[in-house]
């Protein structure tokens, strides 16, 4: 499995944000109301971020030798895959909520201001989820004996 590349995640998130902004701006110009952003969304994303980091840290403590309870190889691989999924999900959700926040920022009146705050918090929580995915995936790497700089393959314990 290849390591997540932060620049790819950033590029994907920005591309989705621009696409969402274009589509929602056009839809609102035609009279569509702005999309609701549920308040629990940022909280759920933060909880997911904590879960990804906790799972990655569990593998990391064993990899660096601070834990005597090793995870199975399959469990470590699953955590690495979940971390990669969290990285991509966070990037794409950033685009979704960031695009919505950009559309709502044009006129912050009444209900739109509350939706803007919720969308902005969700976008920030999505960035945290993406960063947690990148970090947790790197924590799941087993150190190489020769530490070849060109190696991008992910080895799990």
VOPAGU-2260 file (C-alpha; in pm, 1 decimal, decimal comma):
REM VOPAGU-2260
SITE   aa  ch    i         X         Y         Z
SITE  UNK   A    0       0,0       0,0       0,0
SITE  UNK   A    1     133,6     341,4     -91,8
SITE  UNK   A    2     151,9     616,8     163,9
SITE  UNK   A    3     -93,3     901,5     141,4
SITE  UNK   A    4      48,9    1208,9     -24,8
SITE  UNK   A    5     -76,2    1525,8     148,0
SITE  UNK   A    6     -54,4    1728,7    -173,2
SITE  UNK   A    7    -289,4    1483,3    -347,2
SITE  UNK   A    8    -536,0    1511,6     -62,8
SITE  UNK   A    9    -513,5    1891,0     -74,6
SITE  UNK   A   10    -561,0    1893,9    -450,0
SITE  UNK   A   11    -864,8    1665,0    -425,9
SITE  UNK   A   12   -1019,2    1871,6    -145,7
SITE  UNK   A   13    -970,9    2199,8    -329,0
SITE  UNK   A   14   -1107,0    2053,1    -654,0
SITE  UNK   A   15   -1421,1    1928,8    -477,2
SITE  UNK   A   16   -1460,3    2265,4    -299,7
SITE  UNK   A   17   -1445,8    2452,9    -629,7
SITE  UNK   A   18   -1690,6    2211,8    -792,5
SITE  UNK   A   19   -1934,4    2234,7    -499,3
SITE  UNK   A   20   -1903,3    2613,9    -494,4
SITE  UNK   A   21   -1978,2    2636,0    -868,7
SITE  UNK   A   22   -2274,8    2399,0    -852,8
SITE  UNK   A   23   -2431,3    2547,1    -539,6
SITE  UNK   A   24   -2378,2    2905,1    -655,0
SITE  UNK   A   25   -2560,1    2827,8    -976,9
SITE  UNK   A   26   -2836,9    2642,5    -794,0
SITE  UNK   A   27   -2888,4    2932,0    -553,0
SITE  UNK   A   28   -2892,9    3179,2    -840,5
SITE  UNK   A   29   -3187,7    2979,1    -974,5
SITE  UNK   A   30   -3371,0    3003,9    -642,8
SITE  UNK   A   31   -3267,6    2688,4    -457,5
SITE  UNK   A   32   -3227,6    2724,4     -82,4
SITE  UNK   A   33   -2887,8    2652,3      72,3
SITE  UNK   A   34   -2825,6    2299,6     193,8
SITE  UNK   A   35   -2860,2    2230,2     564,9
SITE  UNK   A   36   -2546,9    2135,5     757,4
SITE  UNK   A   37   -2640,6    1938,2    1069,9
SITE  UNK   A   38   -2471,3    2063,9    1386,8
SITE  UNK   A   39   -2358,1    1715,6    1494,8
SITE  UNK   A   40   -2144,1    1681,6    1181,2
SITE  UNK   A   41   -1830,9    1853,8    1320,7
SITE  UNK   A   42   -1862,6    1656,8    1644,8
SITE  UNK   A   43   -1886,5    1324,9    1459,8
SITE  UNK   A   44   -1583,1    1416,5    1248,4
SITE  UNK   A   45   -1380,8    1502,5    1559,5
SITE  UNK   A   46   -1479,2    1169,9    1720,0
SITE  UNK   A   47   -1371,6     988,6    1402,5
SITE  UNK   A   48   -1042,1    1179,1    1410,5
SITE  UNK   A   49    -981,4    1069,3    1768,5
SITE  UNK   A   50   -1061,2     708,0    1678,1
SITE  UNK   A   51    -819,4     705,8    1384,3
SITE  UNK   A   52    -542,5     857,6    1595,2
SITE  UNK   A   53    -606,9     617,0    1883,9
SITE  UNK   A   54    -591,5     313,5    1655,3
SITE  UNK   A   55    -277,2     439,4    1484,6
SITE  UNK   A   56    -114,6     516,8    1818,2
SITE  UNK   A   57    -183,2     162,8    1938,3
SITE  UNK   A   58       9,7      22,7    1642,7
SITE  UNK   A   59     281,6     286,8    1682,3
SITE  UNK   A   60     346,9     202,7    2047,4
SITE  UNK   A   61     414,4    -156,1    1947,5
SITE  UNK   A   62     627,7     -61,2    1645,4
SITE  UNK   A   63     859,4     154,7    1857,7
SITE  UNK   A   64     878,0    -110,5    2129,4
SITE  UNK   A   65     678,8      54,2    2407,6
SITE  UNK   A   66     406,2    -209,5    2414,0
SITE  UNK   A   67     429,4    -578,7    2482,1
SITE  UNK   A   68      83,1    -646,4    2337,9
SITE  UNK   A   69     130,9    -658,7    1960,8
SITE  UNK   A   70    -157,7    -618,1    1721,4
SITE  UNK   A   71    -198,0    -893,3    1467,1
SITE  UNK   A   72     -62,6    -822,2    1120,7
SITE  UNK   A   73    -416,1    -820,4     985,5
SITE  UNK   A   74    -530,7    -571,3    1248,7
SITE  UNK   A   75    -237,3    -341,2    1175,8
SITE  UNK   A   76    -309,0    -361,3     803,0
SITE  UNK   A   77    -675,3    -282,0     864,2
SITE  UNK   A   78    -581,4      19,1    1073,4
SITE  UNK   A   79    -347,6     139,1     798,0
SITE  UNK   A   80    -625,9     102,0     539,7
SITE  UNK   A   81    -874,5     277,2     769,9
SITE  UNK   A   82    -623,6     560,2     812,9
SITE  UNK   A   83    -591,1     594,2     435,8
SITE  UNK   A   84    -968,9     598,0     401,0
SITE  UNK   A   85    -991,7     864,2     671,6
SITE  UNK   A   86    -735,3    1074,5     487,4
SITE  UNK   A   87    -932,1    1063,6     163,3
SITE  UNK   A   88   -1269,4    1103,4     333,3
SITE  UNK   A   89   -1144,6    1406,2     524,4
SITE  UNK   A   90   -1010,7    1568,6     208,0
SITE  UNK   A   91   -1332,2    1512,2      13,3
SITE  UNK   A   92   -1552,1    1622,0     303,5
SITE  UNK   A   93   -1339,8    1935,5     334,4
SITE  UNK   A   94   -1426,9    2009,8     -26,5
SITE  UNK   A   95   -1795,6    1946,1      32,2
SITE  UNK   A   96   -1828,7    2158,8     344,3
SITE  UNK   A   97   -1572,0    2416,8     235,8
SITE  UNK   A   98   -1762,2    2472,4     -87,8
SITE  UNK   A   99   -2084,6    2513,3     105,0
SITE  UNK   A  100   -1920,1    2760,8     342,7
SITE  UNK   A  101   -1787,8    2960,1      46,5
SITE  UNK   A  102   -2136,2    2984,8    -104,1
SITE  UNK   A  103   -2290,5    3084,1     227,9
SITE  UNK   A  104   -2020,9    3346,4     294,2
SITE  UNK   A  105   -2157,6    3568,5      17,0
SITE  UNK   A  106   -2454,8    3679,3     229,8
SITE  UNK   A  107   -2443,3    3603,0     601,2
SITE  UNK   A  108   -2793,7    3695,7     705,8
SITE  UNK   A  109   -3039,4    3509,4     922,8
SITE  UNK   A  110   -3032,3    3132,9     894,4
SITE  UNK   A  111   -2740,3    3142,5     649,2
SITE  UNK   A  112   -2500,9    3261,1     919,7
SITE  UNK   A  113   -2572,7    2954,1    1132,3
SITE  UNK   A  114   -2527,2    2727,0     832,0
SITE  UNK   A  115   -2202,7    2905,4     748,3
SITE  UNK   A  116   -2065,5    2844,2    1097,6
SITE  UNK   A  117   -2169,4    2477,3    1086,3
SITE  UNK   A  118   -2017,5    2430,0     739,2
SITE  UNK   A  119   -1694,5    2602,4     841,5
SITE  UNK   A  120   -1661,5    2390,9    1155,9
SITE  UNK   A  121   -1734,0    2077,1     953,2
SITE  UNK   A  122   -1468,9    2177,9     696,2
SITE  UNK   A  123   -1211,2    2231,9     972,5
SITE  UNK   A  124   -1301,1    1900,7    1137,3
SITE  UNK   A  125   -1264,9    1734,2     796,2
SITE  UNK   A  126    -912,4    1874,4     764,5
SITE  UNK   A  127    -835,3    1729,4    1108,0
SITE  UNK   A  128    -968,0    1389,5     994,7
SITE  UNK   A  129    -752,0    1399,0     683,6
SITE  UNK   A  130    -440,7    1493,9     881,3
SITE  UNK   A  131    -516,3    1218,5    1133,5
SITE  UNK   A  132    -537,8     968,8     849,1
SITE  UNK   A  133    -197,5    1071,8     714,1
SITE  UNK   A  134     -38,4    1061,1    1059,3
SITE  UNK   A  135    -194,9     729,0    1160,7
SITE  UNK   A  136     -93,0     566,1     835,2
SITE  UNK   A  137     266,3     674,0     888,4
SITE  UNK   A  138     253,2     543,0    1244,1
SITE  UNK   A  139     166,3     200,8    1103,1
SITE  UNK   A  140     492,1     182,6     909,3
SITE  UNK   A  141     751,9     -60,1    1028,3
SITE  UNK   A  142    1096,6      99,7    1027,9
SITE  UNK   A  143    1323,3     -40,5     759,0
SITE  UNK   A  144    1667,1    -163,7     850,4
SITE  UNK   A  145    1829,4      32,5     568,8
SITE  UNK   A  146    1571,1     317,7     553,4
SITE  UNK   A  147    1584,7     347,5     177,4
SITE  UNK   A  148    1469,3     701,0      88,1
SITE  UNK   A  149    1292,2     588,4    -230,5
SITE  UNK   A  150    1073,1     337,6     -52,8
SITE  UNK   A  151     711,1     446,1     -42,9
SITE  UNK   A  152     556,9     111,0      30,1
SITE  UNK   A  153     372,9      77,0     355,8
SITE  UNK   A  154     474,7    -218,2     565,0
SITE  UNK   A  155     252,7    -306,6     850,9
SITE  UNK   A  156     348,0    -504,3    1154,3
